[in-house]
């Protein structure tokens, strides 16, 4: 039996694919698109994909269980959360475009809400909630609710 996963982040393959698509769009904006408005739009899409890929790579792992607490990495920095810093961890679930979407929400004592999607975690948020509960971070907070 393997040890339970303790860190989660966006899938490397997805980030790399986004970066490659950004490079392809950038090359197309420079070499293929001849009208100025189209060149600007394709160029902006390329820059957007490249920035998203770079920042997603930088924020890996997005959430990790360490000896000192939970570590949350965002695009702008790292936040260390102890058990005392967390007021509630829960899953919110809703329907969007015909499919069920789950989000892991972490409420902190300083009234911050950290929302993590399946992309952010690289897996189903329910399995992350189970691991957090097993590690003692979500006592009684395993509620599933939706709007």
GROMACS elastic network, one bead per residue, 0.5 to 0.9 nm:
[ bonds ]
;  ai    aj funct       b0    kb
    2     5     6  0.88166   500
    3     6     6  0.87664   500
    4   131     6  0.71410   500
    5     8     6  0.78019   500
    5    65     6  0.89492   500
    5   128     6  0.84506   500
    5   131     6  0.73390   500
    6    63     6  0.83483   500
    6    64     6  0.56373   500
    6    65     6  0.52101   500
    6    66     6  0.77437   500
    6   128     6  0.85913   500
    6   131     6  0.73985   500
    6   132     6  0.85014   500
    7    61     6  0.61776   500
    7    62     6  0.75930   500
    7    63     6  0.56837   500
    7    65     6  0.62011   500
    7    66     6  0.87162   500
    7   121     6  0.84286   500
    7   128     6  0.89014   500
    8    11     6  0.89341   500
    8    60     6  0.77471   500
    8    61     6  0.53826   500
    8    62     6  0.58637   500
    8    63     6  0.53263   500
    8    64     6  0.62257   500
    8   120     6  0.76735   500
    8   122     6  0.62373   500
    8   123     6  0.76490   500
    8   128     6  0.80310   500
    9    12     6  0.84402   500
    9    56     6  0.86580   500
    9    57     6  0.88803   500
    9    59     6  0.77809   500
    9    60     6  0.52551   500
    9    63     6  0.65983   500
    9    64     6  0.86460   500
    9   119     6  0.76531   500
    9   120     6  0.54464   500
    9   122     6  0.52916   500
    9   123     6  0.83443   500
   10    13     6  0.87127   500
   10    14     6  0.74570   500
   10    15     6  0.72491   500
   10    56     6  0.70388   500
   10    57     6  0.78350   500
   10    59     6  0.85989   500
   10    60     6  0.68490   500
   10    61     6  0.74319   500
   10    62     6  0.73340   500
   10   118     6  0.81263   500
   10   119     6  0.53893   500
   10   121     6  0.55750   500
   10   123     6  0.84523   500
   11    14     6  0.54091   500
   11    15     6  0.64917   500
   11    16     6  0.87955   500
   11   119     6  0.74307   500
   11   120     6  0.83274   500
   11   121     6  0.81001   500
   11   122     6  0.53159   500
   11   123     6  0.87213   500
   12    15     6  0.51695   500
   12    16     6  0.61176   500
   12    17     6  0.85228   500
   12    57     6  0.76166   500
   12   122     6  0.89944   500
   13    16     6  0.51510   500
   13    17     6  0.60351   500
   13    18     6  0.85729   500
   14    17     6  0.50542   500
   14    18     6  0.61579   500
   14    19     6  0.86412   500
   14    53     6  0.86347   500
   15    18     6  0.51246   500
   15    19     6  0.62721   500
   15    20     6  0.87016   500
   15    52     6  0.82581   500
   15    53     6  0.51977   500
   15    54     6  0.79835   500
   15    56     6  0.68604   500
   15    57     6  0.67592   500
   16    19     6  0.50401   500
   16    20     6  0.61620   500
   16    21     6  0.85872   500
   16    53     6  0.70044   500
   16    57     6  0.86904   500
   17    20     6  0.50851   500
   17    21     6  0.61372   500
   17    22     6  0.85529   500
   17    53     6  0.85244   500
   18    21     6  0.50963   500
   18    22     6  0.61674   500
   18    23     6  0.87202   500
   18    49     6  0.60632   500
   18    50     6  0.71208   500
   18    52     6  0.79030   500
   18    53     6  0.58987   500
   19    23     6  0.62957   500
   19    24     6  0.86944   500
   19    46     6  0.87822   500
   19    49     6  0.63057   500
   19    50     6  0.51761   500
   19    51     6  0.83444   500
   19    52     6  0.80645   500
   19    53     6  0.53308   500
   19    54     6  0.75757   500
   20    23     6  0.50447   500
   20    24     6  0.62026   500
   20    25     6  0.86020   500
   20    49     6  0.88268   500
   20    50     6  0.81791   500
   21    25     6  0.61112   500
   21    26     6  0.85034   500
   21    46     6  0.75484   500
   21    49     6  0.72913   500
   21    50     6  0.82131   500
   22    25     6  0.51191   500
   22    26     6  0.60995   500
   22    27     6  0.86255   500
   22    43     6  0.89806   500
   22    45     6  0.73336   500
   22    47     6  0.66867   500
   22    48     6  0.75995   500
   22    50     6  0.51618   500
   22    51     6  0.87800   500
   22    53     6  0.85246   500
   23    27     6  0.61509   500
   23    28     6  0.85101   500
   23    46     6  0.66115   500
   23    47     6  0.86299   500
   23    49     6  0.85147   500
   23    50     6  0.72892   500
   24    27     6  0.51413   500
   24    28     6  0.61116   500
   24    29     6  0.85821   500
   24    46     6  0.77475   500
   25    29     6  0.60296   500
   25    30     6  0.86369   500
   25    42     6  0.63126   500
   25    43     6  0.69187   500
   25    45     6  0.72588   500
   25    46     6  0.50815   500
   25    47     6  0.86750   500
   25    49     6  0.89384   500
   26    29     6  0.50671   500
   26    30     6  0.63547   500
   26    31     6  0.86567   500
   26    42     6  0.71803   500
   26    43     6  0.57257   500
   26    44     6  0.86587   500
   26    45     6  0.82526   500
   26    46     6  0.51499   500
   26    47     6  0.74693   500
   27    30     6  0.52481   500
   27    31     6  0.60174   500
   27    32     6  0.77439   500
   27    43     6  0.88298   500
   27    46     6  0.87847   500
   28    31     6  0.51875   500
   28    33     6  0.63318   500
   28    39     6  0.84378   500
   28    42     6  0.76857   500
   28    43     6  0.83870   500
   29    32     6  0.59896   500
   29    33     6  0.52856   500
   29    34     6  0.81951   500
   29    38     6  0.78601   500
   29    39     6  0.50516   500
   29    40     6  0.76058   500
   29    41     6  0.84107   500
   29    42     6  0.55642   500
   29    43     6  0.54848   500
   29    46     6  0.82187   500
   30    33     6  0.67924   500
   30    34     6  0.85108   500
   30    39     6  0.72959   500
   30    43     6  0.80089   500
   31    34     6  0.79035   500
   32    39     6  0.86027   500
   33    36     6  0.79003   500
   33    38     6  0.63789   500
   33    39     6  0.54679   500
   33    42     6  0.81206   500
   34    37     6  0.88979   500
   34    38     6  0.73937   500
   34    39     6  0.67328   500
   35    38     6  0.54503   500
   35    39     6  0.61488   500
   35    40     6  0.87687   500
   36    39     6  0.50076   500
   36    40     6  0.61830   500
   36    41     6  0.86845   500
   37    40     6  0.51308   500
   37    41     6  0.62401   500
   37    42     6  0.86530   500
   38    41     6  0.50844   500
   38    42     6  0.60247   500
   38    43     6  0.82153   500
   39    42     6  0.52875   500
   39    43     6  0.58142   500
   39    44     6  0.84358   500
   40    44     6  0.60159   500
   40    45     6  0.85817   500
   41    44     6  0.51217   500
   41    45     6  0.62281   500
   41    46     6  0.86132   500
   42    45     6  0.50479   500
   42    46     6  0.61439   500
   42    47     6  0.86528   500
   43    46     6  0.50236   500
   43    47     6  0.61916   500
   43    48     6  0.85306   500
   44    47     6  0.50985   500
   44    48     6  0.60267   500
   44    49     6  0.86146   500
   45    48     6  0.50227   500
   45    49     6  0.61933   500
   45    50     6  0.85963   500
   46    49     6  0.52632   500
   46    50     6  0.61610   500
   46    51     6  0.85703   500
   47    50     6  0.51293   500
   47    51     6  0.60198   500
   47    52     6  0.84352   500
   48    51     6  0.52521   500
   48    52     6  0.60517   500
   48    53     6  0.85574   500
   49    52     6  0.50645   500
   49    53     6  0.60639   500
   49    54     6  0.85612   500
   50    53     6  0.51121   500
   50    54     6  0.61038   500
   50    55     6  0.85329   500
   51    54     6  0.51352   500
   51    55     6  0.60021   500
   51    56     6  0.83331   500
   52    55     6  0.52896   500
   52    56     6  0.58979   500
   52    57     6  0.84621   500
   53    56     6  0.51468   500
   53    57     6  0.61067   500
   53    58     6  0.85741   500
   54    57     6  0.51800   500
   54    58     6  0.61684   500
   54    59     6  0.87406   500
   55    59     6  0.62020   500
   55    60     6  0.89301   500
   55    74     6  0.86396   500
   55    75     6  0.57871   500
   55    76     6  0.87772   500
   56    59     6  0.52085   500
   56    60     6  0.66933   500
   56    62     6  0.86920   500
   56    74     6  0.86222   500
   56    75     6  0.72581   500
   56   120     6  0.84409   500
   57    60     6  0.55206   500
   57    61     6  0.84536   500
   58    61     6  0.84294   500
   58    73     6  0.85396   500
   58    74     6  0.84616   500
   58    75     6  0.70880   500
   59    62     6  0.55904   500
   59    72     6  0.86746   500
   59    73     6  0.52185   500
   59    74     6  0.54934   500
   59    75     6  0.57409   500
   59    76     6  0.84406   500
   59    77     6  0.81493   500
   59    78     6  0.84805   500
   60    63     6  0.79711   500
   60    73     6  0.69558   500
   60    74     6  0.86190   500
   60   120     6  0.88606   500
   61    64     6  0.65930   500
   61    71     6  0.87965   500
   61    72     6  0.80267   500
   61    73     6  0.68105   500
   61   120     6  0.87659   500
   61   121     6  0.81691   500
   62    71     6  0.78560   500
   62    72     6  0.56325   500
   62    74     6  0.68028   500
   62   116     6  0.85557   500
   62   120     6  0.63919   500
   62   121     6  0.66231   500
   63    70     6  0.69843   500
   63    71     6  0.56264   500
   63    73     6  0.64285   500
   63   116     6  0.88393   500
   63   120     6  0.84893   500
   63   121     6  0.72367   500
   64    69     6  0.84258   500
   64    70     6  0.56904   500
   64    71     6  0.51414   500
   64    72     6  0.67354   500
   64    73     6  0.86758   500
   65    68     6  0.81691   500
   65    69     6  0.60757   500
   65    71     6  0.64442   500
   65   132     6  0.78870   500
   65   135     6  0.81257   500
   66    69     6  0.52584   500
   66    70     6  0.59963   500
   66    71     6  0.70700   500
   67    70     6  0.83745   500
   68    71     6  0.87128   500
   68    80     6  0.81855   500
   68    81     6  0.82748   500
   68    82     6  0.68520   500
   69    80     6  0.66215   500
   69    81     6  0.55107   500
   69    83     6  0.67209   500
   69   137     6  0.88233   500
   70    79     6  0.82550   500
   70    80     6  0.58765   500
   70    82     6  0.62410   500
   70    83     6  0.80383   500
   70   137     6  0.85493   500
   71    78     6  0.68864   500
   71    79     6  0.58257   500
   71    81     6  0.61724   500
   71    82     6  0.87967   500
   72    77     6  0.85419   500
   72    78     6  0.57592   500
   72    79     6  0.51347   500
   72    80     6  0.64301   500
   72    81     6  0.76402   500
   72   114     6  0.86676   500
   73    76     6  0.79781   500
   73    77     6  0.60090   500
   73    79     6  0.63412   500
   73    80     6  0.87558   500
   74    77     6  0.53488   500
   74    78     6  0.61099   500
   74    79     6  0.79189   500
   75    78     6  0.84235   500
   81    84     6  0.78642   500
   81    85     6  0.56327   500
   81    86     6  0.69776   500
   81   108     6  0.82522   500
   82    85     6  0.51865   500
   82    86     6  0.68862   500
   82   137     6  0.86819   500
   83    86     6  0.55084   500
   83    87     6  0.82939   500
   83   136     6  0.80784   500
   83   137     6  0.60476   500
   83   138     6  0.87477   500
   84    87     6  0.74844   500
   84   108     6  0.87088   500
   84   109     6  0.79360   500
   85   107     6  0.85881   500
   85   108     6  0.54502   500
   85   109     6  0.53331   500
   85   110     6  0.77809   500
   86    89     6  0.74805   500
   86   106     6  0.70012   500
   86   107     6  0.59399   500
   86   109     6  0.60245   500
   86   137     6  0.77991   500
   86   138     6  0.85349   500
   87   106     6  0.77346   500
   87   107     6  0.54889   500
   87   108     6  0.52948   500
   87   109     6  0.59049   500
   87   138     6  0.88020   500
   88   105     6  0.79497   500
   88   106     6  0.59115   500
   88   107     6  0.51105   500
   88   108     6  0.71601   500
   88   137     6  0.87192   500
   88   138     6  0.67825   500
   88   139     6  0.84989   500
   88   140     6  0.87484   500
   88   141     6  0.59016   500
   88   142     6  0.88806   500
   89   104     6  0.72367   500
   89   105     6  0.56529   500
   89   107     6  0.63180   500
   89   108     6  0.89679   500
   89   129     6  0.76775   500
   89   132     6  0.87083   500
   89   133     6  0.89877   500
   89   137     6  0.77718   500
   89   138     6  0.56419   500
   89   139     6  0.85676   500
   89   140     6  0.89264   500
   89   141     6  0.54751   500
   89   142     6  0.69061   500
   89   143     6  0.84061   500
   90   103     6  0.83091   500
   90   104     6  0.59151   500
   90   105     6  0.53479   500
   90   106     6  0.67129   500
   90   107     6  0.86140   500
   90   129     6  0.73609   500
   90   138     6  0.79289   500
   90   141     6  0.56843   500
   90   142     6  0.53989   500
   90   143     6  0.56352   500
   90   144     6  0.66442   500
   90   145     6  0.83519   500
   91   102     6  0.64694   500
   91   103     6  0.55744   500
   91   105     6  0.60767   500
   91   106     6  0.89462   500
   91   125     6  0.72299   500
   91   126     6  0.70530   500
   91   129     6  0.75990   500
   91   141     6  0.88283   500
   91   142     6  0.70409   500
   91   143     6  0.64280   500
   91   144     6  0.51410   500
   91   145     6  0.68128   500
   91   146     6  0.85408   500
   92   101     6  0.82207   500
   92   102     6  0.56601   500
   92   103     6  0.52951   500
   92   104     6  0.66038   500
   92   105     6  0.72064   500
   92   143     6  0.82535   500
   92   144     6  0.58328   500
   92   145     6  0.52040   500
   92   146     6  0.53947   500
   92   147     6  0.81944   500
   93   100     6  0.67901   500
   93   101     6  0.56440   500
   93   103     6  0.65070   500
   93   144     6  0.68081   500
   93   145     6  0.59389   500
   93   147     6  0.73603   500
   94    99     6  0.83137   500
   94   100     6  0.56965   500
   94   101     6  0.54693   500
   94   102     6  0.67209   500
   94   103     6  0.88587   500
   94   145     6  0.82427   500
   94   146     6  0.51829   500
   94   147     6  0.59407   500
   95    98     6  0.62033   500
   95    99     6  0.54300   500
   95   101     6  0.59679   500
   95   102     6  0.88430   500
   95   146     6  0.85632   500
   95   147     6  0.84507   500
   96    99     6  0.54718   500
   96   100     6  0.63098   500
   96   101     6  0.66172   500
   97   100     6  0.84187   500
  101   117     6  0.83441   500
  101   118     6  0.84084   500
  102   116     6  0.89512   500
  102   117     6  0.68203   500
  102   118     6  0.73081   500
  102   124     6  0.77251   500
  102   125     6  0.64992   500
  102   126     6  0.79103   500
  103   115     6  0.64611   500
  103   116     6  0.56505   500
  103   118     6  0.70798   500
  103   124     6  0.87987   500
  103   125     6  0.62425   500
  103   126     6  0.86190   500
  104   114     6  0.80254   500
  104   115     6  0.57575   500
  104   116     6  0.50716   500
  104   117     6  0.64578   500
  104   118     6  0.85127   500
  104   125     6  0.55823   500
  104   126     6  0.77078   500
  104   128     6  0.81169   500
  104   129     6  0.73486   500
  105   113     6  0.66492   500
  105   114     6  0.56243   500
  105   116     6  0.64322   500
  105   117     6  0.89418   500
  106   112     6  0.81188   500
  106   113     6  0.57174   500
  106   114     6  0.50246   500
  106   115     6  0.65717   500
  106   116     6  0.84144   500
  107   110     6  0.84530   500
  107   111     6  0.66725   500
  107   112     6  0.59142   500
  107   114     6  0.65008   500
  107   115     6  0.88595   500
  108   111     6  0.54530   500
  108   112     6  0.53180   500
  108   113     6  0.65023   500
  108   114     6  0.81182   500
  109   112     6  0.72664   500
  116   119     6  0.78702   500
  116   120     6  0.56002   500
  116   121     6  0.66875   500
  116   125     6  0.77814   500
  117   120     6  0.51160   500
  117   121     6  0.63439   500
  117   122     6  0.83899   500
  117   123     6  0.87678   500
  117   124     6  0.82996   500
  117   125     6  0.69723   500
  118   121     6  0.52038   500
  118   122     6  0.56050   500
  118   123     6  0.55016   500
  118   124     6  0.55760   500
  118   125     6  0.60903   500
  119   122     6  0.52165   500
  119   123     6  0.73708   500
  119   124     6  0.89221   500
  120   123     6  0.82870   500
  121   124     6  0.73744   500
  121   125     6  0.70004   500
  121   128     6  0.79272   500
  122   125     6  0.86708   500
  123   126     6  0.85088   500
  123   127     6  0.73700   500
  123   128     6  0.76650   500
  124   127     6  0.56749   500
  124   128     6  0.69302   500
  125   128     6  0.50320   500
  125   129     6  0.61774   500
  125   130     6  0.86504   500
  126   129     6  0.50007   500
  126   130     6  0.62229   500
  126   131     6  0.87242   500
  126   142     6  0.89609   500
  127   130     6  0.50012   500
  127   131     6  0.63193   500
  127   132     6  0.86649   500
  128   131     6  0.50763   500
  128   132     6  0.61348   500
  128   133     6  0.85098   500
  129   132     6  0.50176   500
  129   133     6  0.60038   500
  129   134     6  0.85051   500
  129   137     6  0.88999   500
  129   138     6  0.75534   500
  129   142     6  0.70574   500
  130   133     6  0.50683   500
  130   134     6  0.61289   500
  130   135     6  0.85967   500
  130   138     6  0.86300   500
  130   142     6  0.80685   500
  131   134     6  0.50577   500
  131   135     6  0.61958   500
  131   136     6  0.87334   500
  131   137     6  0.88230   500
  132   135     6  0.50135   500
  132   136     6  0.63170   500
  132   137     6  0.52343   500
  132   138     6  0.60810   500
  133   136     6  0.50797   500
  133   137     6  0.53957   500
  133   139     6  0.62309   500
  133   140     6  0.83374   500
  133   141     6  0.82105   500
  133   142     6  0.76055   500
  134   137     6  0.75748   500
  134   138     6  0.80856   500
  134   139     6  0.88865   500
  135   138     6  0.80710   500
  136   139     6  0.62545   500
  137   141     6  0.87917   500
  138   141     6  0.50937   500
  138   142     6  0.66341   500
  139   142     6  0.74618   500
  140   143     6  0.76565   500
  141   144     6  0.89183   500
